[in-house]
Amino acid sequence: MHTKGLLGDLRKNRTLYLMILPAFLFFLIFCYFPMAGMVVAFKAYSYKDGIFGSPWVGLANFDFFLHSGKAFLVTKNTIVYNFLFMIVNNVLEISIAIVLFELAGKYIKKFLQSVIFLPYFISWVVAGAIVYNFLNYEFGAVNTFLKSLGFTPVNFYNNPELWPFILIFFSAWKSVGYGTVIYLASIAGIDPEMYEAAKIDGANILQRIIHITIPSIIPTMIILVLLKVSQIARGDFGLFYQLIGNNGLLYDKTDIIDTFSFRALLDLQEFGMAAAVGLYQSILCFLIILITNESVKRFKKESALF
């Protein structure tokens, strides 16, 4: 009966199933089939033997990573940076969305929205070149300006303490526009009659924002935060690698799991260790999202992902 019911449903809704088929095949081919490659994390991979023919080494690749002296450092950097990105970017996205929504001029609003959204379409390769031309010690725009004012130039690429601020700034510069559009759409969906009623009751613009706008976008806020938390142990490789490159002086302050894994693969040709680091990262992300989702359930059950 169950089989007949399933086949009957397929025949009845075949158009809907055909519409979802491309997405299903995409995730099957590019997300689920590659999961078989996880076995590399437990093998001493060689080109000759391939993925499934290489000898098993158990947890040796994980042991190498955990005893490398960098495991805690890169994990801490990844989580702390992503947490700061999430807080700073969300605050800016919500603030800018509210300001744009409250602006009276339609064309000014659209112009500012386009300007803020533009950096999202710039690749990190191009952004890295822009940053280098701003921060270079000899001919960078920042140091050229400082010299013109009689100040001593700053060697950004030899000063690790400055890079947390630089990375947070450029992460916001590139990402805030996208999040702002999402929050703007959420704010636009709020019933206008609520604002009209508040105006009649004498509420000023700040009171309307605090008591109507912000409470109304909390579900959107929770979903976006949960999605970002699910990736909190997975760093933005483009941001860190294109801005930092292979500058060993900055590793202690800027090295994350992704860049560490990439160098293990590129420089040491340690396929097993790189795969082990990737698997460790995925498990960490999974555990964090489970804990966060459970916390959201206790606060607001209907806003949880599952």
N, C-alpha and C positions, 0 to 999 in steps of 0.2 A: 504493500500500500504506500509505504514511504517513497519507494522508487517511482511508482506511478505518479505520486503527487509532485515529485521533483521534476520528472519529465513533462508532466502536464503544465507545471509552472514555467518551464523553459519554452514550451510551445506557445503558451499564452502570452508571455512577456519577451518573446524572442528579440523584438526591436530594442528593448531596454538592455538586454544582455549583450546584444551586438554593440551597443553604444559604450558599454563598460569594458568590452573585450580588449581594446587597445591599451587602456590603463592597466588592466589585469596582466596582459602579456609584458608590458614594460616593467612592472614591479617583479614579475616572475623571473624574467631574463636578467635584469640588471641588479636586483636586490636579493632574490632568494637563491637562484642558482649559484652565484658567487660565494654563498655561505659555505659551500663545500670546501672552499679554499682555506677555511679555518684550521684544517688539519696541518697546514704548514707551520703553525705555531708550536706543534708538538714534534716537528721533524727537523733533521739536518738537511735542508733542501739543497739539491744539486740539479743543474741543468740536464745532466745526463739521465737521471732517474725520474725527473718530473715530480709533480705534486704527490701522486699516490705511490710512486715507487721509491721515494727517498726514505732512508732509515728513520725509525722512530727514536726520539731522544727524551720522551716524556716531558717533564717540566723544566728541562735544562735551559731552554730559551727564556722562560720566565725568571728562573734563578739568576741568569746573567743580567737581566734588566734590573731586578730588585736589588742585586748586589753591585750594581754599577756605580752607586753613590749619587745617581741623578734621579732615581725613581721618585723620591719624596719631593725633590725640588721642582721637577717638571709637572708633577701632579698638582702641587700647591699653586704654582704659577698659572696653570691652566684654569683651575677652579676660581682662584682669586680674580684673575683678569676677567673671566666670563661673568662673574658675579658683579664686578664693578661696571662692566659694559652694560649688563642688564639693568642695573639701577640707574646709571647716568642716562642711558639711551631712553629708557621708559619715561623718566621724569621729563626729559627734553621733548620727547614725542607727544606726551600728553599736554605739556605746557604750550608747545607750538600749535598743536591742533586746536586747543581752546582759543588761543589768540587769533588764529586764522578764521575760526568759526565766528568770532565776535566782531571781526572787521566788517565795516559797513560796505566798503568798496568792492564790488564784484570782480573787477579787472585787476585790482591790486592784490586781492586774495588769490586769484588764479596765477598771477605772475610770481608771487612769493612762494606759492606751492610748487610751481615748476622749478624755481631756483633751488629750493631745498631738496627736491626730489632728484635733480640732475646728477649729483655725485654717485647715486646708487648705480648708475649705468656705466661708471668709469671703472675699468678693471684695476685690480691691485697692482698689476705690472705698471700701468700708466701712473697710478697713484704713487707707487714707489719712486718712480722717476721724478715726479713733482716734489715729493718730500725731500729727496736727495738734493734737488736744486734749491730748495729752501734752506736746508740745514747744513750743507757742505761748509767745511771750515774755511776754505780759501775763497770760494766764489759764490757761496750760498746767499740767497736774498736776505735772510735774517742777519747774518754776520756782516754783509755789505752795509746794511742799514745801521747796525750797531757801530761799525767803524766810522760811518759818516757823522755819527753823533759824538764820536770821540771815546766810545766805550771799547772795552777789551772783547774781542770775538770769543764765542763759546764753542768749544769742540764737542758737539753733541754726540758724535760717534765714539768718543772716548769717555763719556760720562754716563754710566748706567743709571744713576739716580734720576735722570731726567726722563728716561724712556717710558716709565709707567704713565706719566702725564701726556707724553706725545702719543702713545698708543691709544689711550682713552679718547683723546681729542680727535684723532683721525678715524677711530671706530665710529664715533658719533657723527663726524662729518659725512661719512659714507652711508651710514645705516639709518639715521634719524628720519630722513625724508620718506622712506618706505613705511616705517611705523606710523609716521604722522598721517599718511593717507588712510591707513586702516582706522586710526582713532577718529579721523575726520568723518569717515563713513559711519562709524558708530554713533558719533554725536549728531550727525545729520538725521539719523533714524529716531532720535528722541522726539516725542510728540510735542509740536510747537505750542499746543494749548497749555502745556505745563508752564512754559515760559510766560505766556500771556497771563495766566492766572497769578503767577508770582509777581509780575509787574503790577497787576491790579492791586495786589496785597501790599505793594510798596517795597518789594525786594529789589535791592540794587544789583549791579552786574556781578559783584563778588559773591553775594549771597546766592544768586542763581547758579553760579558755577559750583559753589560748595554744596548746595542742597539739591540741585537737579542734575547738572552735567556730570560731575564726578561719580555720584552714586549710580547713575544710569550706565556708565561705561565700565563699571567694575567687572561684570561678566567677561567683557572683551579683554580687559586688563589681565584677569586671571588666566584666560586661555593663552594669551600671548606669553605671559610669564611662564606658564607650564611648558609651552613649546620651547622656550629658551632654556629653561631648567633641564629639559630632556637632553640638551646638547652642551650642558655646562662643563662636561669633562672632555669635550671635543672643541679644540681651539680653532680659530679662524686662521688656517694655514697661510692663506694669501696675505693677510695683514701682517703677520709676524715674519714670514720669510721674505716678502718683497720689501719691507721696510728695514729689516735687520740684516738679512742676508747671512753670510758666514762670518760675522764679526764676533769672534770669541770673547772679546772684552765685555760684550753685553749679555752673554748667555745666562749668567746667574740671575739677572733681572728679567730676562725676556724669553728664555727657553721654555717651550711648552711641549706637551706629549707629542704633538703632530710633527714639530720641527726635529725633535730628538729622534723619532722613528724614521723620519725622512733621511736624516744624516746617517743613521745606522744602515739604512738600505743603500744609500748612494755612496758613502765613503767606505764602509766596512763590508759591503755586499752580504750583510747578515740578514737573509730573507726570513729565516726562522724567528730571529729576535724582533724584527720589524713587525711580523705577523703577531707575535706574542704581545707586543706593546699595543697593537691595534685591538686585539681581543680583550686585553686588560681594560682598555679605554671604553670599549663597548659595554662590558659588564658593569663598569663603574657608572656609566650613563644610565644603564637600566636600573641599577639599585637606587640612584639618586631620584629618578623620576617616580619610582614606586613609593619612596619615602615622601616625596613632595606631594604626590597625588593623594596619599593617605592623609597628609596634613590638611590638604584642601577639603577633603571629604568631611573632616571634623569641623571645619569652619563653615563651608557652604557646599553641601553634598551635590547639588545640581550643577555646580560649576566644575566638578572633577572630570577628568578625561575618561575615566572608566571606574 
